[in-house]
Every structure is written in C-alpha cells, then in structure tokens.
C-alpha cells in the first residue's frame, strides 16, 4: 500500500527501443523528476566507458550513490522516472528496494520492439548526435544478450509498449 501518490517508473528494453523518449514524456507530469543513467554516466565518467565492464562498474557506482536520493524523493511525494535499464534480474531487484523502501507505487514499462526497429532508430540517433553515447550495432548485439524480460513471478506492475 502506497503512503503517498508518488510513483517510481522503470523501463525495460533494448537500446533504442524508446525508453528515453517515454521517460522524457513521463517526466513532464507535475511533481515528477527524471533521473537518466546515461546523462549521469557521461558526466561523471567522461571517456571512462570503453567496454561493457567499464559500464557495469560505473553503473553500479551510480546506483549505489543515487539509491538513497531516489528513496528520499519518492518519500517526499515526488514521482521518479528512472531512465536506468531494468533489463536484468539484478537491476530490477535493486529497483524494487527503492519503491518498497519509500512505500510507493511503481510501473515497469516494458518495450517489446524488434531488433530491426531498434537498430534503425540507433543508426538515426547516432547520425543525429543527440544522445550521450554512440552505440555500434555490435555493441547493440552484445548488450541485447543481457536483456531478460520480467517474469510474472517477479510481481511488477507492467505496462507494455510496442512500436
């Protein structure tokens, strides 16, 4: 049961599936803040992410630092749109600790988008240069291997998005 009207919004999906587009839209709601992993990683660790191991290390540091802040915001009644990938069991378990600690509702937005659509969007995004990171098709394929869709027994409130 929620103690306030705040909601923690989470996103699960492959690179360029539409997660950041949705989080930006959700962040326009009153009393809502977006916290975007890519934004923070690009500024805290410039030129320090050259491989997946670098990302994993830096993302873990960021989660550790941001967790208490996110719980504080939620506890104060501010909804948080967490533009961090909820793509693994470990990440989702961490995210669960946030909304449970704050006693608020959550929604896990799951993107069911074919690889071909994601790759076309990725090419366009890379060409536009509007994203914090340029991701190659090989990087897309590598990272996609780690995406594990949520299972019903995880107990998340799911919202599915398709192209």
Secondary structure, DSSP 4 states (H G I P E B T S, - for coil): --SSS-EEEEEE--TTSSHHHHHHHHTTSTTEEEEEHHHHHHHHSTT--SSHHHHHHHHHHHHHHHHHHHHHHHHTT-EEEEEEE--SHHHHHHHHHHHHHHT-EEEEEEEE--HHHHHHHHHHHHHHT-SSS---HHHHHHHHTT--PPPGGG---EEEEE-
